[in-house]
Amino acid sequence: MSRLVVVSNRTADPRNTAAGGLAVAVRESLQQTGGLWFGWSGKVAEEGSEDRGAARTNEPHLQTVGNVTLATLDLSQEDHETYYLGYANAVLWPVFHYRLDLANFDARFAAGYRRVNQLFARKLLPLLRPNDTIWVHDYHLIPLAAELRAMGCRNRIGFFLHIPMPPPLIMAAIPEHGWLTRCLFAYDLVGFQSEADVMHFSHHVESEAWAQTLSRDCIRAFDRTLRIGAYPIGIDVDDFIRLAEADEAREMFSRIRDEYSRRRLLLGVDRLDYSKGLPQRVHAFRELLERYPETRNLATLIQIAAPSREDVDAYGELRRHMDSLCGAINGDHGELDWMPVRYIHRNIARRRLPGLYRASHVALITPLRDGMNLVAKEFIAAQDPADPGMLVLSRFAGAAEQLKEALLVNPYDTHGTAQAIHHALTMPLDERINRHKALLDRIRKFDVLWWSSSFLRALHEVERDDVEVASDALCPSYQ
Ligand code: GDG
């Protein structure tokens, strides 16, 4: 049996619980099989990530945790700024979430991105065994397979994009889009969150690289045949239900239900990120209070916004904007005994989240664009099937392709979203039960194990032509 090697920007101690969808999902799938998890340590070293003499060689730190070996590298200040803050989070993240207005196409960023991908490839290569299956995750590492191939690596390599694939003309705004696309063809399988993402990718390579679509899941360009497909990521439903039944979640549930016994609770849980539609959500909540006076003194929005990427400029602005919007709504509508919005800019312990989900009558998951959104699935898993809360979900989250029984909204439409929140708050019990049952069945069927096993099965089934794998047509160079 081949060993699984996972590569992602950050790794996480599999025993710890982290905020962030990728870390949770990868940890859960890697724990099933064991293997190696390679990535950035999260540390920025003074002396840099490039090798500069034996004394300062930046070799991976190795640590064994249960059946998983973690191998992590430090980054230099320059690499952190250009690769991580720059290309990954000020080019790829905004553009892939359709925010060209927030992108900063500084040429230094692209160079840093390529340099760190080369570094990862160089440091990973000696740790690989011939039979290993390599699974690379997310937008930080698009060129990794091309770099590995250029160094002679012939292993099976799959790539999964956790964030949305933008439509062709948005992708085309990235000056290096041709290079990025070519790099993706160095993988054996590229997986996306949704059918919409697969369609965007196919259209992009058809129009930009004269690719030939051979079948629904096979596309040919750059003398390579690439397998593609939608593998919507899921959660470990039973594990989450267990977490919901544990002491800490129960205690959280009772505390919140007691504290808000006279209220109807609306809940948002997100990283503080401009893709999550937080200001638009607060506007929709304000509209609810203004259009439906019976909700005043009754509906309370708890918004958890876990701190995220605080050293990227756009995030500081969002933080200030949210502070002022929440302050204004509480000032304008609050009463001595009722605060409309509880805005918490802090991380909440994962063990307590299910209690909070279960105590809420409605979840507001209204990103402007999202690869999938695992909070939507966690909310469903945490509900009491006999009296479940209702999910209001953005049609622009990847999860909307699967979760049709939620109330789907356009988060840009303030009035429509307020109406949907009102509908959720007033929905009869039998309808809530029926919708919840359908949603729970679906997230159980397509859980995190289904996600990783179906992706890895497809990766193992790819028919490979060794001559093509060795082809140096893929050797990365810009454009
Ligand atoms: C990316 C894509 C895709 C949130 N706040 C706290 C906390 N969380 C946990 C949630 C959930 C995870 O973080 C967030 O996952 P999401 O899927 O919502 O979002 P991203 O972090 O943006 O993840 C996304 C995902 O990758 C997986 O492919 O779904 O579309 O953007 O598990 O529970 N956890 C803790 N405290 C918090 O305050 N402990």
Residues whose N, C-alpha, C, O or C-beta is under 5 A from the ligand:
A	BS01	GDG	A18 A19 G20 G21 L22 V24 H162 I233 V269 D270 R271 A306 R346 N347 I348 A349 R350 D370 G371 M372 N373 L374 V375
